[in-house]
């Protein structure tokens, strides 16, 4: 599989490479790391979830990121590689602070908070249950001075009305500079009712929602009241 990166000055012109659930192990991680160091992968996002990568593979990836040979790389997904261990996880976190915009390890929520604080352009916590306190902590991270999140994916996070309100309030209170504009918000499958829909509608009356291009609210419980609030807010914002 990794022969595609061999024997050429540059690899495929990919921006995102997702190899999740392919059982590549430490050997595959090392091959990818070598390609990154050689400058053959000009990707922004690397998905390696559930691949039986342990601490050896994680350490090799960390060295590759720290080398500065992959300046475009902004996120690495390592969810489900539970044998990485705390030492390798710490090395990856250090790489994140100096080079990357986002990283998801086996504790996706904690990693997302760190990513948001240091300027990750995309935060994805799909499928991670977020209780009220977690929503508040995420909201605080999104308001940090260096936060630059433009794409926020929180599908299937059990947010409910309270979580939706917390997220909406956090986004509305972000700085109004172009670096803080949100372009995509995914809150599908979260049991959000009319109250949460009304809170989200208020986004469109604020600078934070003025550049929103995609709002995903599939399979919620907004009802006529929540949907009407959103439609009315969109109508006012477009005038």
HUPE-V539599 format. One line per field, one symbol per residue. phi: phi as a letter, one per 40 degrees, with the letter a starting at -180 (. if undefined). A space follows every 10 residues. Layout:
BEGIN
phi = ???
END
This chain:
BEGIN
phi = .ccccbgbcb cdccbbbbbd fbfcgccccc ccccccccgc bcccbbbbcf bfcbcccccc cccccccgcb cccbabbbdg bcccgccccc cccccdccbc caabbcbccc cccccccchc cbbbbdgccb cdccccccdc ccccdccbcb bbbbcfbfcg cccccccccc ccccdccdcb ccbabbbcfb gccdcccccc dcdccbdccc bcbbbbbcfb bcgccccccc ccccccccc
END
